[in-house]
Every structure is written in structure tokens, then in C-alpha cells.
């Protein structure tokens, strides 16, 4: 099933669930926001995403050994049906509260 990125650095790109699971740092992370659980995917900037999808970059090359540093370079997208919508500030803050980590940057 094809999914489309909406907003952020991957806006307009299409992917599928298997590629998302393989290439995203976290592909379906549940976060409590707005009184309900919502699923998020955390993806790198465009050139890193393309390298992962094509096989030019390995997971270690893309994300490195220091996962806390990798988190600072990720973008949050909410998984909504067949789309991945860039997370707004409210959702990034909900992520920070629940994980204790800083929210991924806005694009």
C-alpha cells in the first residue's frame, strides 16, 4: 500500500509500509496526544532517506552509533491512513513529554 509524505522535508514523496519499517528510525511509534494514541514515524532528511531507500547507505551510516545525536536530525510525521503528515508543534511537544527527549525539528 502506497503512502505519501505531506509537509516537511519529504513532502510529496511516496513510500510503502515495508520501506517505512526498514528505513525510518522509528516507523510506528505510539504517542498519547489530543486524548488519544497516535502513530508517528521518525525519518531523516531527504538525502539520507533516499540513500537508505536505494541501499547506498546502511542503517549505521545513516543514523550512526550515537542515537541521541541521530534523534536531533529526525523529522516527525504522523501516520494517518495512507499518508504521513508532518507533526505540528503540539504533537512534537507531546512526544517530548512522553519520551523525555527534545522534539524533532520542524521542517
C-alpha positions in Angstrom: 0.0 0.0 0.0 1.4 3.4 -1.0 1.8 6.2 1.5 2.6 9.8 0.8 4.6 12.2 2.9 2.7 15.5 3.5 4.7 18.5 4.6 8.3 18.7 5.9 11.4 17.7 4.0 9.9 14.6 2.4 6.8 16.4 1.1 5.3 14.7 -1.9 7.4 11.5 -1.8 5.6 8.2 -1.8 6.7 5.1 0.1 5.1 1.9 1.3 4.9 0.4 4.8 7.7 -2.1 4.3 10.1 0.6 3.2 9.0 2.8 6.1 9.6 0.0 8.5 13.1 -0.6 7.0 14.3 2.9 6.6 12.6 5.1 9.3 14.3 5.4 12.7 11.0 4.6 14.3 8.2 3.6 12.0 5.1 3.4 14.1 5.8 4.9 17.5 2.6 5.3 19.6 2.3 8.7 21.4 -0.6 10.0 23.5 -1.7 13.3 22.1 -5.0 15.1 22.0 -6.5 12.5 24.3 -5.8 9.5 22.0 -2.9 7.3 20.9 -1.4 8.4 17.6 1.3 6.7 15.5 4.4 8.5 14.4 7.3 7.8 12.1 10.7 9.5 12.5 12.6 10.0 9.3 15.9 11.6 8.4 16.5 14.5 5.9 15.8 13.8 2.2 19.3 12.8 1.0 19.7 10.3 3.9 16.2 8.9 3.3 17.0 8.4 -0.4 20.3 6.8 0.5 18.6 4.3 2.8 15.8 3.5 0.3 18.3 3.0 -2.6 20.7 0.9 -0.5 23.6 3.4 -0.9 23.5 4.0 2.9 23.4 1.4 5.6 21.5 1.9 8.8 24.7 2.6 10.7 25.9 5.2 8.1 22.5 6.9 8.2 22.0 7.0 12.0 25.4 6.4 13.4 26.3 4.9 16.8 25.2 7.9 18.9 21.4 7.5 18.8 20.9 10.7 20.9 22.7 12.6 18.1 20.6 10.8 15.4 17.4 11.9 17.2 18.3 15.6 16.7 18.4 15.0 12.9 15.0 13.4 12.6 11.6 14.7 11.5 8.4 13.6 13.0 5.5 12.5 10.7 2.1 11.3 12.0 0.9 8.1 10.3 -2.6 8.9 9.2 -4.2 6.2 7.0 -2.2 6.2 3.7 -0.3 9.4 4.5 2.5 10.6 6.7 1.7 14.1 7.9 4.4 16.4 9.3 3.8 16.7 13.0 2.9 20.1 14.3 4.3 21.8 17.4 1.7 20.4 19.7 2.4 16.9 18.7 6.2 17.4 18.9 5.7 18.7 22.5 3.6 15.6 23.3 6.4 13.5 22.1 8.9 15.4 24.2 6.7 15.0 27.4 6.3 11.3 26.9 9.8 10.4 25.9 11.7 13.0 27.9 13.6 14.0 24.8 13.6 17.1 22.8 11.1 17.1 19.9 12.3 16.6 16.4 12.7 19.9 14.5 10.0 21.4 12.3 11.0 21.4 8.7 
